[in-house]
Amino acid sequence: MGQERAPLLEALNRFKEMRIVPFDVPGHKRGRGNPELTAFLGEKCLTVDVNSMKPLDNLCHPSSVIREAEELAAEAFGAHHTFFMVNGTTSAVQSMVMSVCKQGEKIIMPRNVHRSAISALILCGAVPVYVNPGIDRRLGISLGMSLADVRRAIEDNPDAKAVFVNNPTYYGVCSDLKEIVKLAHEHHMLVLADEAHGTHFYFGEGLPVSAMAAGADMAAVSMHKTGGSLTQSSLLLTGPAVDEGYVDQIVNLTQTTSASYLLMSSLDISRRNLALRGKEIFRRVISMAEYLRTEINRIGGYYAFSRELINGTTIYDFDVTKLSVHTLDIGLAGIEVYDLLRDEYDIQIEFGDLGNILAYVSMGDRTLDLERLVAAMSEIKRRYERDKTGLLTQEYISPQVVKPPQLAFYADKEPLPLKQSAGRICGESVMCYPPGIPVVAPGERITPEILEYIQYAAEKGAALTGMRDASLETIQVLKEI
C-alpha cells in the first residue's frame, strides 16, 4: 500500500463535494446552526465534523476507508493491526490491559505507570504485580525496570498474563524492551507497551527501539504528542499473537460510538506525514533538543540530562528528544520554574514536578522559540536562585500494596482528614497532573512520607487530582472492620 495515500482524508474531501443535505447529527449542520462556533473553529473544520455514514465508514466496525487508513498505519508502524482511538491514549492503555486480563488475573507492571493503567485495573479487576522502578537519587525521579527485577517477578508469578512496560517514561528513560519481550514470551506472557511518549521511535533514527520492532504484542501510541495529530487522537497497535476481533470488542466497550472525523482524519494525515518525512522531521527535533540541552547546561545550576545516565539496567536507553531539566540546584522546585516560565515569560512547558521540568520539543518548534526558552531560564536563575536547603528531592515513593485496586475502589469508604490518614488504606488515587502517575493508588497504605509529599506538592503549586474532595482536606479511606 502506498504511504502517500490518506484514504479517510480523500473520502472526506469527496464528501464535501457532494453537497449532501444533512438530516442527521451533529445538530450544528456543518456549522450553520452555531455561527459563534463556526467563527471560532472555521467553516472548513465544521463541514467535516460529521456523523458516521456509508461513504465515510464507521469506527465501531470499520470496513472501508477507515479500515484502509488503519491498515496503512499498521504498515507504517510495523504492526499486525492498528486501531484508531479517539478517546485518547488513556482508552488505548485501558483496552490493552482489558484485552489480556480478566478479574483476578495478574499483570506485571512498573508502579510508575500513568493513571490510565491503574484505572484499567479498577475496570477489569486485574491484580497488579508491581516492579519498583529504579530511582535516581540525585534527580529524584523513577527510572525503568531492570531485567533482573522483571525476571524475578515473572518467576515468582508464573500465572501472570502479561508484562506492562513504559517505553519511554515521561522523562525519556527506556527499559531493555527487547530482552523483556524475549523473557516474557519464553514464559508465555504477552508484553504491553505504553508508548504515549514514543511515537517518534517508529520514524526517527538513533532513537530507542519501538515496541513493535522489539516484538511487543500491543502498544498504545499518542500520535498527538509527537506525531502531529489533534489532541485526543491515538493509536492502538497489535502484533500477530493478539486476537484482533477480541480487541475490537474490548475497544468498543469504552470508546465512543460517535467518533470524531476531525480526530480520525488527523491520524490519517499525520501518519502519511511521518511515513513520508518522519526521518527528516525527527532529525531536526533531535538537533533542536540537543541544542537546548547544551545551552541550558551552559547556564550553570541546571542539569539537562541525557544519555550519560544510561547504566544498562534501569536506564537501558534514553530518548534524546526529551528536554528534562533538573532544577533543585538553583533552589527552585520544578513546579516553581514551570510557573515562572508561564507567568513571567509566557512560555508553557509540559510539566514541572518537585525537582524537574520537561519541555516538549517537537516538529512545530522554531529557532526563535528555542532562544526564548534559553534566555528565560537564564534570567530565572539570575533573578530567583536561592539556597536549596529544605527542598524535597524524592519524586517516587515505593507503594505498600494491601488490596487490589478494583476491590479497594469499590469497597465501603469514608472521608478522613488528610493529616489523620496515615496507616489507613487508600480508596482513591492522588496524583500530580501532569505527569499523572499516582502518588498513592486505591488499595495502597497511606504513609507519613506520602502525606509529606502531598502537602509539599500542594504548597509548591502542583495540580493534585484524583481525590473526591477538591479542597484536598479529606481523603477517601477504606472503612475499618
C-alpha positions in Angstrom: 0.0 0.0 0.0 1.3 3.5 -0.8 2.0 5.6 2.2 1.4 8.7 0.2 -2.3 7.9 0.4 -4.7 9.2 3.1 -8.0 7.2 2.5 -10.0 8.9 5.1 -8.9 12.4 4.1 -9.7 11.5 0.5 -13.2 10.3 1.5 -14.0 13.5 3.4 -12.9 15.6 0.5 -15.2 13.6 -1.8 -18.0 14.0 0.7 -17.6 17.8 0.8 -18.0 18.0 -2.9 -21.3 16.0 -2.8 -23.3 18.9 -1.2 -25.4 16.5 0.8 -28.3 18.0 2.8 -27.8 16.9 6.4 -30.8 15.5 8.3 -28.5 13.7 10.8 -26.3 14.6 13.7 -24.4 16.7 14.7 -27.1 19.3 15.1 -24.9 22.3 14.1 -25.4 21.1 10.5 -22.0 21.9 9.1 -21.7 24.9 11.3 -24.8 26.8 10.1 -26.6 26.3 13.4 -23.8 27.7 15.6 -22.2 30.7 14.0 -20.1 31.6 17.0 -18.5 28.1 16.9 -18.0 28.4 13.2 -16.3 31.7 13.6 -14.0 30.3 16.2 -13.1 27.0 14.6 -13.6 27.9 10.9 -16.1 26.7 8.3 -13.7 24.2 6.8 -13.4 22.5 10.2 -17.2 22.4 10.8 -18.1 21.0 7.4 -16.2 17.8 8.2 -17.5 17.4 11.7 -19.9 14.8 10.6 -21.5 11.6 11.6 -20.7 8.0 10.5 -22.3 7.1 7.2 -21.7 4.6 4.4 -19.3 6.7 2.3 -17.3 7.5 5.5 -17.3 4.1 7.2 -17.9 3.6 10.9 -15.1 3.3 13.5 -17.0 0.8 15.6 -16.8 -1.7 12.8 -14.6 -0.3 10.0 -14.8 -1.9 6.6 -13.9 0.6 4.0 -12.0 4.0 4.3 -11.3 3.8 8.0 -10.1 0.2 7.6 -7.8 1.3 4.8 -6.4 4.1 6.9 -5.8 1.7 9.8 -4.1 -0.7 7.5 -1.8 2.0 6.2 -1.0 3.0 9.8 -0.2 -0.7 10.7 2.2 -0.8 7.8 3.9 2.4 8.7 4.3 1.4 12.4 5.3 -2.2 11.7 2.2 -3.6 13.4 -0.1 -6.5 12.5 -3.1 -4.3 13.0 -3.8 -0.7 14.2 -6.9 0.7 15.8 -7.8 4.4 15.5 -8.5 5.7 19.0 -10.5 8.9 19.6 -10.7 8.6 23.4 -7.1 9.3 23.8 -4.2 7.0 24.8 -6.0 6.5 28.1 -8.5 4.5 26.2 -5.8 2.6 24.3 -3.9 1.7 27.5 -7.2 0.5 29.1 -8.0 -1.5 26.1 -4.6 -3.2 26.2 -4.9 -4.3 29.8 -8.6 -5.3 29.5 -7.8 -7.4 26.4 -5.3 -9.6 28.2 -6.5 -9.7 31.8 -9.8 -10.7 33.4 -10.8 -10.3 37.0 -8.3 -11.8 39.4 -5.6 -12.4 36.8 -2.2 -10.9 37.3 -0.3 -8.4 35.3 3.3 -7.4 35.9 4.0 -3.7 35.7 6.1 -0.9 37.0 4.5 1.2 39.7 5.3 4.5 37.9 2.6 3.9 35.3 0.1 6.5 34.2 -3.2 6.7 35.9 -4.9 5.1 32.9 -3.2 1.8 33.7 -4.4 1.9 37.3 -7.9 2.8 36.0 -7.7 -0.3 33.8 -7.1 -2.5 36.8 -10.1 -0.9 38.5 -12.3 -1.6 35.4 -11.3 -5.2 34.8 -10.3 -6.4 38.2 -6.8 -7.5 37.2 -4.3 -7.7 40.0 -1.0 -5.8 39.7 2.4 -7.3 40.5 4.4 -4.1 40.8 8.0 -4.0 39.9 9.6 -1.0 41.6 11.4 1.1 39.0 15.0 2.2 39.6 15.5 5.5 41.3 18.0 8.3 40.5 18.6 9.7 44.0 20.2 12.9 42.7 17.4 13.7 40.2 14.7 12.3 42.4 13.0 10.5 39.5 11.8 7.0 38.8 13.6 5.1 36.0 12.8 1.9 34.1 12.5 -1.7 35.2 15.7 -3.7 35.4 15.7 -7.0 33.5 16.7 -8.8 36.8 13.6 -7.4 38.6 11.3 -8.4 35.7 12.7 -11.9 35.7 12.2 -12.2 39.4 8.6 -11.0 39.1 7.9 -13.5 36.3 9.5 -16.4 38.2 7.5 -15.5 41.3 4.3 -15.1 39.4 4.3 -17.7 36.6 0.5 -17.3 36.2 0.7 -13.7 35.2 -0.8 -12.9 31.8 1.3 -10.1 30.7 4.2 -7.6 31.4 3.4 -3.9 31.0 6.3 -1.6 30.1 6.7 2.2 29.8 8.5 3.0 26.5 9.7 5.6 27.4 8.8 7.2 30.7 7.8 10.8 30.8 11.4 11.7 31.4 12.7 9.8 28.4 14.0 6.6 30.2 13.7 3.3 28.5 14.0 -0.3 29.9 15.6 -3.1 28.0 12.4 -3.8 26.0 13.8 -6.4 23.6 15.1 -8.6 26.4 11.9 -8.1 28.4 9.9 -9.2 25.4 12.1 -12.3 25.0 11.8 -13.2 28.6 8.1 -12.7 28.8 7.5 -14.7 25.6 9.6 -17.6 27.0 7.1 -17.7 29.9 4.1 -17.5 27.6 3.2 -13.9 28.7 2.3 -11.0 26.4 4.0 -7.7 26.5 2.1 -4.4 26.5 3.9 -1.1 25.9 2.7 2.4 27.0 4.3 4.4 24.2 2.3 7.6 24.9 5.6 9.5 24.5 7.2 7.3 21.9 5.6 7.9 18.5 8.8 9.2 17.1 10.6 5.9 17.9 9.0 4.4 14.8 10.3 7.0 12.4 13.4 8.7 13.8 17.0 7.4 13.6 19.3 6.9 16.6 16.3 6.6 19.0 15.4 3.8 21.3 13.7 0.7 19.9 9.9 0.9 19.3 7.6 -1.6 20.8 6.6 -3.3 17.6 10.3 -3.6 16.5 11.1 -5.1 19.8 8.4 -7.8 19.3 5.9 -6.4 21.9 2.3 -7.7 21.5 0.4 -4.4 21.9 1.4 -0.7 22.1 -0.6 2.4 22.9 0.8 5.3 20.9 -0.1 9.0 21.4 0.1 10.3 17.9 -1.0 13.8 19.2 2.1 14.1 21.4 5.0 13.9 19.0 3.2 12.7 15.8 1.4 15.9 15.0 -2.3 14.8 15.1 -5.0 16.5 17.1 -5.2 16.2 20.8 -7.1 13.1 22.0 -6.2 11.1 18.8 -4.2 8.0 19.4 -3.3 4.5 18.0 -3.5 1.0 19.5 -1.0 -1.3 17.7 -1.2 -5.0 17.9 1.0 -7.9 16.9 0.2 -11.3 15.3 -0.3 -13.1 18.7 -3.2 -10.9 19.6 -6.8 -11.7 18.6 -7.8 -8.6 16.6 -11.5 -9.4 16.8 -11.5 -9.7 20.6 -9.5 -6.5 21.0 -12.1 -4.7 18.8 -14.8 -5.9 21.1 -12.9 -4.6 24.2 -12.2 -1.2 22.5 -15.9 -0.8 21.7 -16.8 -1.3 25.4 -15.4 2.1 26.2 -14.8 4.0 23.0 -17.4 6.4 21.8 -19.9 5.3 19.1 -19.8 8.9 17.8 -16.2 9.0 16.6 -14.9 12.4 15.6 -13.8 12.6 11.9 -11.7 15.6 12.8 -9.6 13.3 15.1 -9.6 10.4 12.8 -8.6 12.4 9.7 -5.8 14.0 11.7 -4.5 10.5 12.4 -4.6 9.6 8.7 -2.9 12.8 7.7 -0.2 12.7 10.4 0.6 9.0 9.6 1.2 10.0 6.0 3.4 12.9 7.0 5.5 10.7 9.3 5.8 7.8 6.8 7.0 10.2 4.1 9.0 12.7 6.1 9.5 11.2 9.5 13.3 10.7 9.4 13.9 14.3 8.3 11.4 15.7 10.9 12.8 13.8 13.9 16.4 14.5 12.8 15.6 18.2 13.2 13.7 17.6 16.5 16.8 15.7 17.9 19.0 18.6 16.8 16.8 21.2 18.5 16.7 19.2 21.7 20.4 18.7 21.8 21.0 22.4 21.2 18.6 23.3 24.1 20.3 20.8 26.4 23.7 22.2 25.6 22.7 25.8 26.1 20.8 25.2 29.3 23.7 23.3 30.8 26.0 26.2 29.9 23.9 28.5 32.1 25.0 26.6 35.2 22.9 25.3 38.1 20.5 23.5 35.8 21.1 19.9 34.7 19.6 18.9 31.4 20.2 15.2 31.5 20.6 12.8 28.6 22.2 9.5 27.5 25.1 9.9 30.0 22.6 8.4 32.6 22.5 5.1 30.7 23.5 2.3 33.1 22.5 -0.8 31.1 19.8 -1.8 33.7 17.2 0.7 34.9 18.2 3.1 32.2 18.9 0.9 29.2 18.3 3.7 26.7 17.3 7.4 26.7 15.1 9.4 24.4 17.2 12.4 23.5 14.2 14.4 22.2 13.0 14.8 25.8 14.3 18.0 27.4 14.2 17.0 31.0 15.9 19.6 33.3 16.8 19.2 37.0 16.2 22.5 38.8 16.9 21.9 42.5 20.5 23.1 42.4 19.3 26.7 41.8 17.0 26.3 44.8 13.7 26.0 42.9 11.3 23.1 42.6 10.5 22.1 39.1 6.9 23.3 39.5 8.2 26.7 40.6 10.2 27.0 37.4 7.2 25.8 35.4 5.0 28.5 36.9 7.7 31.2 36.4 8.1 30.4 32.8 4.4 30.6 32.2 3.5 33.6 34.4 6.6 35.8 33.8 7.8 34.8 30.3 4.6 33.5 28.6 6.3 30.1 28.0 4.2 27.0 28.5 6.2 23.8 29.1 4.8 20.3 29.6 5.2 19.9 33.3 7.1 20.6 36.5 7.4 18.2 39.4 9.3 18.6 42.7 12.7 18.6 41.2 12.5 18.7 37.4 10.8 20.3 34.4 10.0 18.8 31.0 9.9 20.9 27.8 8.4 19.0 24.9 10.4 19.6 21.7 8.6 18.8 18.5 8.2 19.3 14.8 6.4 22.6 15.4 9.1 24.4 17.2 11.1 27.3 15.7 14.6 28.6 16.3 13.2 31.8 17.9 11.3 29.7 20.4 14.4 27.8 21.4 16.3 31.0 22.1 13.4 32.5 24.1 13.4 29.4 26.4 17.1 29.5 27.0 17.0 33.3 27.7 14.1 32.8 30.1 15.8 30.1 32.0 19.0 32.1 32.3 17.1 35.0 33.7 15.1 32.9 36.1 18.4 31.6 37.6 19.7 35.2 37.9 16.6 36.6 39.5 15.3 33.7 41.7 18.3 31.4 42.6 18.4 30.6 46.3 19.7 28.0 48.7 18.1 24.6 48.1 18.0 23.6 51.8 14.7 22.2 52.8 13.6 21.2 49.2 12.2 17.7 48.8 14.2 15.6 46.4 12.3 12.3 46.0 9.7 12.0 43.3 8.9 8.3 43.6 7.6 6.6 46.7 7.6 2.8 46.8 4.0 1.7 47.5 2.7 -0.6 50.2 0.1 -2.6 48.4 -2.6 -4.1 50.6 -5.6 -4.8 48.4 -6.2 -5.0 44.6 -7.2 -1.6 43.1 -10.7 -2.7 42.0 -11.5 -4.1 45.4 -10.3 -1.0 47.2 -12.0 1.4 44.8 -15.5 -0.2 45.2 -15.1 -1.0 48.9 -17.0 0.9 51.6 -15.1 4.1 52.2 -15.2 7.1 54.5 -13.6 10.5 54.3 -10.9 11.2 56.7 -8.9 14.4 57.3 -5.8 14.1 55.2 -3.5 14.8 58.1 -5.0 11.9 60.1 -5.0 9.3 57.4 -1.5 7.8 57.9 -1.7 4.0 58.2 -5.1 3.7 56.5 -5.8 2.0 53.1 -6.5 4.5 50.4 -9.7 4.2 48.4 -8.9 6.7 45.6 -5.9 7.9 43.6 -3.9 11.0 44.3 -1.6 12.4 41.7 0.1 15.4 40.3 -1.1 16.1 36.8 0.8 16.1 34.6 2.5 13.6 34.6 -0.4 11.7 36.1 1.5 9.0 37.9 -0.4 8.3 41.2 1.4 9.1 44.4 -0.9 6.7 46.1 -3.5 4.4 44.4 -6.5 2.5 45.6 -5.5 -0.4 47.8 -2.2 1.1 49.0 -1.4 2.2 52.5 -1.1 5.9 53.2 2.3 6.6 54.8 3.7 9.7 56.5 6.1 10.0 53.5 3.1 10.1 51.1 1.4 12.8 53.3 4.5 14.9 53.3 4.8 14.7 49.6 1.1 15.7 49.0 1.4 18.6 51.4 4.7 19.8 49.9 3.5 19.4 46.3 0.3 21.4 47.1 2.4 24.2 48.8 4.7 24.4 45.7 1.6 24.8 43.4 1.4 21.4 41.8 -2.0 20.4 40.5 -3.2 17.5 42.6 -6.0 15.5 41.1 -8.0 12.2 41.7 -9.4 13.0 45.1 -13.1 13.3 45.6 -12.5 16.3 47.9 -11.2 19.0 45.6 -10.1 21.1 48.6 -7.6 18.3 49.5 -8.7 18.4 53.1 -10.0 14.9 53.2 -9.1 11.6 51.6 -11.3 8.5 51.0 -10.0 5.5 53.0 -11.4 2.0 53.4 -13.7 1.6 56.4 -12.1 -0.5 59.1 -14.0 -3.6 60.3 
